[in-house]
Amino acid sequence: MTITDPFVSAGSNIGLLRPVGYVRISLDREGAGLGVARQTADLNDVADRLGMPRPEVVTDNDVSAYSRKRRPGYEEVLSGIASGRWNVLLIWHVDRLTRNPKELEEIVDLANQTGLRIETVKGGRVDLSTGEGRLHARILGGLARYESEHRSDRIRRKMLQNAEAGLPHGGMRRPFGYEPDGMTVRPDEAEVIRWAMGGVIAGRTLRALVGELNDAQVATSTGVPWSVTVLRKVLIGGRIAGLRVHQGRVLGPAAWPAIVSMPRWELCRAVLTDPARRTASGNKPNRLVSGIALCGRCGKVMRAGGNRAGARMYRCASANHLRRRGDLVDDVVTRFVVGWLARDGVTFDVPDIAVPTHDLRARADEVRLRISQVEDALVGDPTDDLKDVSVDGLKRNLARLRGNLEDLERDEKLTALPSALHGVTAENFPGLPLDRRRSIVDYLCKVTVLPTSKGGHAGEESIDVIPHPERFPAAAAA
């Protein structure tokens, strides 16, 4: 009985061919892999024309061969060829395989080690076993790389030109709040931006805002759930304030309309970029003053933790010096805040909403830059004006600059953080979300849990709540 292999014809060795097709497109503008599909069809036609089996196809869709990003499909092809899984490589053109000279040499070495046969749709066979064939492949690869570099230069110049004119870059990703043209405001998303910005200004955390957006199934412009990083990027990005930003630098007004006013955007940005803002990862606080109240024995923070007789406790996070019932502490603090807000004639040292002026922020940025220059000079890389300054002089300058920066950052903070009080009343404070109440307490109060004598009663008198002495010195001293 004779068994006929459908891929083997009499007098041929076609049955020994194990082809793989590699297809790649660096920018899938249609978003459906159609460019890859076209290349696959062409590779199948080449296989049919050469009388060999149609190849297993490995794809890298929307991945550039010029960039340094990983190409999983390309790596799989090289691994399969090296292991003997495939011995014929079908590609659309040499530049679909690589535009990197180093990678091309690796392929040349691989072909010489394995006897790999390479066939292309545009150009026929690439014979890497001869010097002439290798030269031809290197020329094609070099031309492809030149084309990529030249195109990148053109794109960079065009992007800068668009930025200087206040125009959008274009591209595949639609900016949240705008239509795909980047110029027309999308009203429903604009309302989401204004809502989120209002939450930040009111003292809410990005994590809490993201949770509400995702619970309400409000998606990003790409259709995926929100993350803290994405929301923060939208809110501090100048686009929503009608600013044209290019490579992190504001070039001027944009051609598209703003979604929020400049003062409100400046305020939100000041809050989100405040160095004192808590951004550390970890468990979300679930008590009013966890991480805010201080231990009266050592001065370290108190945190929620542990139970006693069924009651949740605050405890000293440093050495467990003190413990106090959580409901007692929260109740005392809440009554203090409500009482303060309810008093007639209560005023604060700064307005409810204020924005750091451009002059203040510019001076702080200048000091930060100068600090970095002095620090560089101290490690042997001075600017021209610091070359002749002694080490002691540099150290004195550094200490003075750091003191100036502390003053400027304190002024910046005092003009922005009172926004946490905006719209807060004695009536609505107890019902506000926990993250906002925490922000208000942290701004208004200094809370200290006092030690008691051995066997003494730990009642309300052991919870010391005063106006924050740095922000309200007159009230704290009264």
DRENLUMVEX-395890 format. One record per residue (C-alpha): residue number from 1; residue in one letter; x, y, z. Coordinates in Angstrom, 1 decimal. Layout:
<rs>
R pos code     c1     c2     c3
R NUM    a      X      Y      Z
...
</rs>
This chain:
<rs>
R pos code     c1     c2     c3
R   1    m    0.0    0.0    0.0
R   2    t    1.4    3.4   -1.0
R   3    i    0.7    6.4    1.2
R   4    t    0.9    9.7   -0.8
R   5    d    1.9   12.8    1.0
R   6    p   -0.2   15.6   -0.6
R   7    f    2.8   18.0   -0.2
R   8    v    5.3   15.6   -2.0
R   9    s    5.4   15.2   -5.7
R  10    a    7.5   12.5   -7.6
R  11    g   11.1   13.4   -8.1
R  12    s   11.0   16.4   -5.7
R  13    n   12.0   17.2   -2.2
R  14    i    9.2   19.7   -1.5
R  15    g    8.0   17.5    1.4
R  16    l   11.1   18.6    3.3
R  17    l   10.1   22.3    3.2
R  18    r    8.6   23.7    6.4
R  19    p    7.7   27.3    5.6
R  20    v    6.8   30.0    8.1
R  21    g    5.4   33.3    7.0
R  22    y    6.2   36.5    9.0
R  23    v    3.9   39.5    8.5
R  24    r    4.1   42.8   10.1
R  25    i    2.6   46.3    9.8
R  26    s    3.9   49.1   11.9
R  27    l    0.8   51.2   12.0
R  28    d   -2.6   49.6   11.6
R  29    r   -4.7   52.7   10.9
R  30    e   -7.8   50.7   10.2
R  31    g   -7.5   49.0   13.6
R  32    a   -8.6   45.6   12.2
R  33    g   -5.3   44.0   11.2
R  34    l   -6.3   44.4    7.5
R  35    g   -2.7   45.2    6.5
R  36    v   -1.5   42.0    8.0
R  37    a   -4.3   40.1    6.3
R  38    r   -3.2   41.4    2.9
R  39    q    0.4   40.4    3.5
R  40    t   -0.8   36.9    4.6
R  41    a   -2.8   36.5    1.4
R  42    d    0.3   37.5   -0.7
R  43    l    2.5   35.0    1.1
R  44    n    0.0   32.2    0.5
R  45    d    0.1   33.2   -3.2
R  46    v    3.9   32.9   -3.3
R  47    a    3.8   29.5   -1.6
R  48    d    1.2   28.3   -4.2
R  49    r    3.3   29.6   -7.0
R  50    l    6.5   27.9   -5.7
R  51    g    4.6   24.7   -5.2
R  52    m    5.3   24.5   -1.4
R  53    p    2.8   24.1    1.5
R  54    r    1.2   27.3    2.7
R  55    p    3.1   28.6    5.6
R  56    e    2.3   28.8    9.3
R  57    v    1.9   32.6    9.7
R  58    v    3.3   34.5   12.6
R  59    t    2.2   38.2   13.0
R  60    d    3.3   41.4   14.6
R  61    n    0.5   43.8   14.1
R  62    d    1.0   47.5   14.8
R  63    v    4.6   47.0   15.7
R  64    s    7.5   48.9   14.1
R  65    a   10.7   47.1   12.9
R  66    y   12.6   50.4   13.3
R  67    s   11.7   51.1   17.0
R  68    r   13.2   49.3   19.9
R  69    k   10.0   47.7   21.1
R  70    r    9.8   44.0   21.5
R  71    r    8.3   42.1   18.6
R  72    p    7.0   38.8   20.0
R  73    g    6.2   37.4   16.6
R  74    y    9.7   38.1   15.2
R  75    e   11.3   36.5   18.2
R  76    e    9.1   33.4   17.8
R  77    v   10.1   33.1   14.1
R  78    l   13.9   33.2   14.9
R  79    s   13.5   30.7   17.7
R  80    g   11.5   28.3   15.5
R  81    i   14.1   28.5   12.7
R  82    a   17.0   28.0   15.1
R  83    s   15.2   24.9   16.6
R  84    g   14.6   23.4   13.1
R  85    r   10.8   23.8   13.3
R  86    w   10.9   25.9   10.0
R  87    n   13.5   26.0    7.2
R  88    v   11.8   28.4    4.8
R  89    l   10.9   32.0    5.6
R  90    l    8.3   33.8    3.5
R  91    i    8.1   37.6    3.9
R  92    w    6.5   40.4    1.9
R  93    h    9.8   42.5    1.7
R  94    v   13.1   42.5    3.6
R  95    d   12.0   45.7    5.4
R  96    r    9.0   43.8    6.9
R  97    l   11.5   41.5    8.6
R  98    t   14.0   44.1   10.0
R  99    r   15.3   47.7    9.4
R 100    n   18.0   47.2   12.0
R 101    p   21.5   46.4   10.7
R 102    k   22.4   44.4   13.9
R 103    e   19.2   42.3   13.5
R 104    l   20.0   41.7    9.8
R 105    e   23.4   40.3   10.6
R 106    e   21.8   38.0   13.2
R 107    i   19.5   36.7   10.4
R 108    v   22.5   36.3    8.1
R 109    d   24.3   34.2   10.7
R 110    l   21.1   32.2   11.4
R 111    a   20.7   31.5    7.6
R 112    n   24.2   30.3    7.3
R 113    q   23.9   28.0   10.3
R 114    t   20.6   26.4    9.3
R 115    g   20.5   26.7    5.5
R 116    l   17.4   28.9    5.8
R 117    r   15.7   29.7    2.5
R 118    i   14.1   33.2    2.3
R 119    e   11.5   34.1   -0.3
R 120    t    9.9   37.6   -0.7
R 121    v    6.7   38.8   -2.4
R 122    k    8.5   41.9   -3.6
R 123    g   11.9   40.8   -4.9
R 124    g   12.0   37.1   -5.1
R 125    r   14.5   34.9   -3.3
R 126    v   17.0   36.4   -0.9
R 127    d   20.1   34.2   -1.1
R 128    l   22.2   34.8    2.1
R 129    s   24.6   32.0    1.3
R 130    t   26.6   34.2   -1.2
R 131    g   28.4   37.4   -0.7
R 132    e   26.4   39.1   -3.4
R 133    g   23.1   38.0   -1.8
R 134    r   24.2   39.3    1.6
R 135    l   25.3   42.6    0.0
R 136    h   21.9   42.9   -1.7
R 137    a   20.1   42.3    1.6
R 138    r   22.2   44.8    3.5
R 139    i   21.6   47.4    0.8
R 140    l   17.8   46.9    1.0
R 141    g   18.0   47.0    4.8
R 142    g   20.1   50.2    4.8
R 143    l   17.7   51.9    2.4
R 144    a   14.7   50.8    4.6
R 145    r   16.4   52.2    7.7
R 146    y   17.2   55.5    5.9
R 147    e   13.6   55.7    4.8
R 148    s   12.4   55.2    8.4
R 149    e   14.8   57.8    9.8
R 150    h   13.9   60.3    7.1
R 151    r   10.2   59.8    7.7
R 152    s   10.7   60.2   11.4
R 153    d   12.5   63.5   10.8
R 154    r    9.6   64.7    8.6
R 155    i    7.0   63.6   11.2
R 156    r    8.9   65.4   14.0
R 157    r    9.1   68.6   12.0
R 158    k    5.4   68.4   11.1
R 159    m    4.4   67.8   14.7
R 160    l    6.4   70.8   15.9
R 161    q    4.9   72.9   13.1
R 162    n    1.4   71.8   14.2
R 163    a    2.2   72.5   17.9
R 164    e    3.5   76.0   17.2
R 165    a    0.3   76.7   15.2
R 166    g   -1.8   75.4   18.1
R 167    l   -3.1   72.5   16.1
R 168    p   -3.6   68.9   17.2
R 169    h   -1.1   66.2   16.1
R 170    g   -3.8   63.9   14.8
R 171    g   -3.2   60.2   15.2
R 172    m   -5.2   57.2   16.2
R 173    r   -6.0   57.9   19.8
R 174    r   -8.9   60.3   20.4
R 175    p   -8.3   62.7   23.3
R 176    f  -10.9   62.3   26.1
R 177    g  -13.4   65.2   26.0
R 178    y  -13.0   65.8   22.2
R 179    e  -14.2   64.2   19.0
R 180    p  -11.7   62.3   16.8
R 181    d  -10.8   65.6   15.0
R 182    g   -9.3   66.8   18.3
R 183    m  -11.0   70.1   17.8
R 184    t  -14.7   69.5   18.7
R 185    v  -15.7   69.2   22.3
R 186    r  -17.7   66.0   23.2
R 187    p  -20.3   67.4   25.7
R 188    d  -20.9   64.3   27.8
R 189    e  -17.1   63.7   28.3
R 190    a  -16.5   67.4   29.0
R 191    e  -19.0   67.1   31.9
R 192    v  -17.0   64.1   33.2
R 193    i  -13.8   66.2   33.2
R 194    r  -15.5   69.1   35.0
R 195    w  -17.0   66.7   37.6
R 196    a  -13.6   65.1   38.2
R 197    m  -11.8   68.4   38.4
R 198    g  -14.4   69.6   40.9
R 199    g  -13.8   66.5   43.0
R 200    v  -10.0   67.1   43.1
R 201    i  -10.5   70.8   44.0
R 202    a  -12.9   69.7   46.8
R 203    g  -10.2   67.4   48.2
R 204    r  -11.3   64.0   46.9
R 205    t   -8.7   61.5   45.9
R 206    l   -8.1   60.3   42.4
R 207    r   -8.7   56.7   43.5
R 208    a  -12.2   57.6   44.8
R 209    l  -13.1   59.4   41.6
R 210    v  -11.8   56.5   39.4
R 211    g  -13.9   54.1   41.5
R 212    e  -17.1   56.1   40.9
R 213    l  -16.3   56.4   37.1
R 214    n  -15.8   52.7   36.8
R 215    d  -18.8   51.9   38.9
R 216    a  -20.9   54.0   36.6
R 217    q  -19.3   52.3   33.6
R 218    v  -17.9   55.5   32.2
R 219    a  -15.0   54.5   29.9
R 220    t  -12.0   56.3   28.7
R 221    s  -11.7   57.4   25.1
R 222    t  -10.2   54.0   24.2
R 223    g  -13.1   52.2   25.8
R 224    v  -11.3   50.7   28.8
R 225    p  -11.9   51.4   32.5
R 226    w  -10.2   54.4   34.2
R 227    s   -7.0   54.2   36.2
R 228    v   -5.5   56.8   38.6
R 229    t   -2.7   57.4   36.1
R 230    v   -4.9   58.0   33.1
R 231    l   -7.3   60.4   35.0
R 232    r   -4.4   62.4   36.5
R 233    k   -2.9   62.7   33.0
R 234    v   -6.2   64.1   31.6
R 235    l   -6.6   66.6   34.4
R 236    i   -3.1   68.1   34.5
R 237    g   -2.7   68.0   30.7
R 238    g   -3.0   71.5   29.2
R 239    r   -5.3   70.4   26.4
R 240    i   -8.5   70.7   28.5
R 241    a   -7.5   74.3   29.4
R 242    g   -7.1   75.2   25.7
R 243    l   -3.3   75.1   25.8
R 244    r   -1.0   73.6   23.2
R 245    v    1.6   71.4   24.9
R 246    h    4.5   69.8   23.0
R 247    q    7.0   67.5   24.6
R 248    g    6.0   68.7   28.1
R 249    r    6.3   72.5   27.2
R 250    v    3.4   74.9   26.8
R 251    l    3.8   76.7   23.5
R 252    g    0.7   78.9   23.7
R 253    p   -3.0   78.9   23.1
R 254    a   -4.5   75.9   21.2
R 255    a   -6.8   76.1   18.2
R 256    w   -9.5   74.0   20.0
R 257    p  -11.9   75.3   22.6
R 258    a  -11.1   74.8   26.3
R 259    i  -13.3   72.6   28.5
R 260    v  -12.4   74.2   31.8
R 261    s  -11.2   77.7   32.7
R 262    m   -7.5   78.5   33.1
R 263    p   -7.8   79.4   36.8
R 264    r   -9.7   76.2   37.6
R 265    w   -7.2   74.1   35.7
R 266    e   -4.3   75.9   37.4
R 267    l   -5.9   75.1   40.8
R 268    c   -6.5   71.5   40.0
R 269    r   -2.9   71.1   38.7
R 270    a   -1.6   72.8   41.8
R 271    v   -3.4   70.3   44.0
R 272    l   -2.3   67.3   42.0
R 273    t    1.3   68.3   41.8
R 274    d    1.6   69.4   45.5
R 275    p    4.6   67.6   46.9
R 276    a    2.8   67.0   50.2
R 277    r   -0.1   65.2   48.5
R 278    r   -0.3   61.6   49.7
R 279    t    0.3   59.4   46.7
R 280    a    1.9   56.3   48.3
R 281    s    0.3   53.0   47.4
R 282    g   -1.1   50.7   50.0
R 283    n   -4.3   50.0   51.8
R 284    k   -6.9   52.7   51.4
R 285    p   -7.6   54.4   54.8
R 286    n  -11.0   53.5   56.1
R 287    r  -11.1   55.7   59.3
R 288    l  -11.4   59.4   59.5
R 289    v   -8.0   60.3   61.1
R 290    s   -5.9   57.2   60.3
R 291    g   -2.5   58.6   59.4
R 292    i   -3.6   62.1   60.5
R 293    a   -3.9   61.9   64.3
R 294    l   -0.7   62.0   66.2
R 295    c    0.4   60.0   69.2
R 296    g    0.7   62.2   72.3
R 297    r    3.6   60.2   73.6
R 298    c    6.0   60.0   70.6
R 299    g    4.5   62.4   68.1
R 300    k    4.2   59.7   65.3
R 301    v    1.0   59.1   63.5
R 302    m   -1.9   56.9   64.7
R 303    r   -3.4   54.4   62.4
R 304    a   -6.5   52.2   62.5
R 305    g   -5.7   48.7   63.6
R 306    g   -6.9   46.1   66.0
R 307    n  -10.1   45.6   68.1
R 308    r  -10.8   45.7   71.8
R 309    a  -14.1   44.3   73.1
R 310    g  -15.5   44.5   69.6
R 311    a  -14.5   48.2   69.0
R 312    r  -12.1   49.2   66.3
R 313    m   -9.1   51.0   67.6
R 314    y   -6.5   53.6   66.6
R 315    r   -3.0   52.8   67.7
R 316    c    0.4   54.4   67.5
R 317    a    2.0   53.3   64.3
R 318    s    5.5   53.6   65.7
R 319    a    5.7   51.6   68.9
R 320    n    2.1   50.9   69.9
R 321    h    2.4   53.5   72.7
R 322    l   -1.2   54.4   72.7
R 323    r   -4.5   52.8   71.7
R 324    r   -7.9   54.6   71.6
R 325    r  -11.4   53.6   70.4
R 326    g  -11.9   54.6   66.9
R 327    d  -15.6   55.7   67.2
R 328    l  -14.6   58.0   70.2
R 329    v  -11.8   59.7   68.3
R 330    d  -13.9   60.1   65.1
R 331    d  -16.9   61.5   67.0
R 332    v  -14.8   64.1   68.8
R 333    v  -13.1   65.3   65.6
R 334    t  -16.3   65.4   63.7
R 335    r  -18.0   67.5   66.4
R 336    f  -15.0   69.9   66.5
R 337    v  -15.1   70.4   62.7
R 338    v  -18.9   70.9   62.6
R 339    g  -18.8   73.3   65.5
R 340    w  -16.0   75.3   63.9
R 341    l  -17.9   75.5   60.6
R 342    a  -21.2   76.4   62.4
R 343    r  -19.7   79.4   64.3
R 344    d  -20.9   82.8   63.2
R 345    g  -18.2   84.9   61.6
R 346    v  -15.7   82.2   61.1
R 347    t  -13.1   83.3   58.5
R 348    f   -9.9   81.7   57.2
R 349    d   -6.6   83.3   56.6
R 350    v   -6.8   82.7   52.8
R 351    p   -9.7   82.7   50.3
R 352    d  -11.7   79.5   49.8
R 353    i  -10.3   79.1   46.3
R 354    a   -7.0   80.6   45.2
R 355    v   -4.6   79.8   42.5
R 356    p   -0.8   80.0   42.7
R 357    t    0.2   82.9   40.5
R 358    h    2.3   82.3   37.4
R 359    d    5.0   84.5   39.0
R 360    l    5.1   82.4   42.2
R 361    r    5.3   79.1   40.3
R 362    a    7.9   80.5   37.9
R 363    r   10.1   81.7   40.8
R 364    a    9.8   78.2   42.4
R 365    d   10.8   76.5   39.1
R 366    e   13.8   78.9   38.7
R 367    v   15.0   78.0   42.2
R 368    r   14.6   74.2   41.5
R 369    l   16.6   74.6   38.3
R 370    r   19.3   76.5   40.2
R 371    i   19.4   73.8   42.9
R 372    s   20.0   71.2   40.3
R 373    q   22.8   73.2   38.7
R 374    v   24.6   73.7   42.1
R 375    e   24.2   70.0   42.9
R 376    d   25.7   69.1   39.5
R 377    a   28.6   71.5   40.2
R 378    l   29.2   69.7   43.5
R 379    v   29.8   66.4   41.7
R 380    g   32.1   68.0   39.1
R 381    d   29.8   69.2   36.3
R 382    p   29.4   73.0   36.8
R 383    t   27.9   75.5   34.5
R 384    d   30.1   78.3   33.3
R 385    d   29.0   80.7   36.1
R 386    l   29.8   78.2   38.8
R 387    k   33.2   77.0   37.6
R 388    d   35.2   79.3   40.0
R 389    v   33.0   78.9   43.1
R 390    s   34.5   76.9   45.9
R 391    v   33.0   73.8   47.4
R 392    d   32.1   75.7   50.6
R 393    g   30.5   78.4   48.5
R 394    l   28.5   75.9   46.6
R 395    k   27.3   74.3   49.8
R 396    r   26.3   77.7   51.2
R 397    n   24.4   78.5   48.0
R 398    l   22.7   75.1   48.1
R 399    a   21.5   75.6   51.7
R 400    r   20.2   79.1   50.9
R 401    l   18.4   77.9   47.8
R 402    r   16.7   75.1   49.6
R 403    g   15.5   77.5   52.2
R 404    n   14.1   79.7   49.5
R 405    l   12.4   76.8   47.9
R 406    e   10.8   75.7   51.1
R 407    d    9.3   79.2   51.5
R 408    l    8.0   79.3   47.9
R 409    e    6.5   75.8   48.2
R 410    r    4.8   76.7   51.4
R 411    d    3.3   79.8   49.7
R 412    e    2.2   77.7   46.8
R 413    k    0.5   75.2   49.1
R 414    l   -1.3   77.9   51.1
R 415    t   -2.8   79.3   47.9
R 416    a   -4.1   76.0   46.7
R 417    l   -5.1   73.7   49.6
R 418    p   -7.9   75.8   51.1
R 419    s   -9.9   74.7   48.1
R 420    a  -10.7   71.5   50.1
R 421    l  -13.1   73.7   52.1
R 422    h  -15.0   75.0   49.0
R 423    g  -18.8   74.3   49.5
R 424    v  -18.3   72.6   52.9
R 425    t  -20.9   73.5   55.6
R 426    a  -21.6   72.3   59.1
R 427    e  -24.7   70.6   57.7
R 428    n  -23.1   68.7   54.9
R 429    f  -19.8   67.8   56.4
R 430    p  -20.9   64.6   58.2
R 431    g  -22.4   63.2   55.0
R 432    l  -19.4   63.9   52.7
R 433    p  -17.4   60.9   51.3
R 434    l  -14.7   59.7   53.6
R 435    d  -11.8   60.7   51.4
R 436    r  -13.1   64.3   51.3
R 437    r  -13.8   64.5   55.1
R 438    r  -10.2   63.2   55.7
R 439    s   -8.8   66.0   53.4
R 440    i  -10.8   68.6   55.3
R 441    v   -9.8   67.4   58.7
R 442    d   -6.2   67.1   57.6
R 443    y   -6.3   70.7   56.4
R 444    l   -8.2   72.2   59.3
R 445    c   -7.1   70.4   62.4
R 446    k   -4.2   69.0   64.4
R 447    v   -5.5   65.9   66.2
R 448    t   -3.4   64.5   69.1
R 449    v   -4.4   61.4   71.2
R 450    l   -3.1   62.1   74.7
R 451    p   -1.8   59.5   77.1
R 452    t   -3.7   58.8   80.3
R 453    s   -2.5   57.9   83.8
R 454    k   -2.4   54.2   84.5
R 455    g   -5.9   53.0   85.1
R 456    g   -7.2   56.5   84.1
R 457    h  -10.3   56.9   82.0
R 458    a   -9.6   57.5   78.2
R 459    g  -12.6   59.7   77.4
R 460    e  -13.2   62.7   75.2
R 461    e  -10.7   64.7   77.3
R 462    s   -7.9   62.5   76.0
R 463    i   -8.5   63.6   72.4
R 464    d   -6.9   67.0   71.8
R 465    v   -8.2   68.8   68.6
R 466    i   -7.1   72.3   67.7
R 467    p   -7.0   74.4   64.6
R 468    h   -4.0   73.5   62.5
R 469    p   -1.2   75.8   64.0
R 470    e    0.6   76.3   60.7
R 471    r   -2.5   77.4   58.8
R 472    f   -4.4   79.1   61.5
R 473    p   -1.9   80.3   64.1
R 474    a   -4.2   82.9   65.7
R 475    a   -7.1   80.4   66.1
R 476    a   -4.7   77.7   67.5
R 477    a   -3.3   80.1   70.1
R 478    a   -6.7   81.3   71.2
</rs>
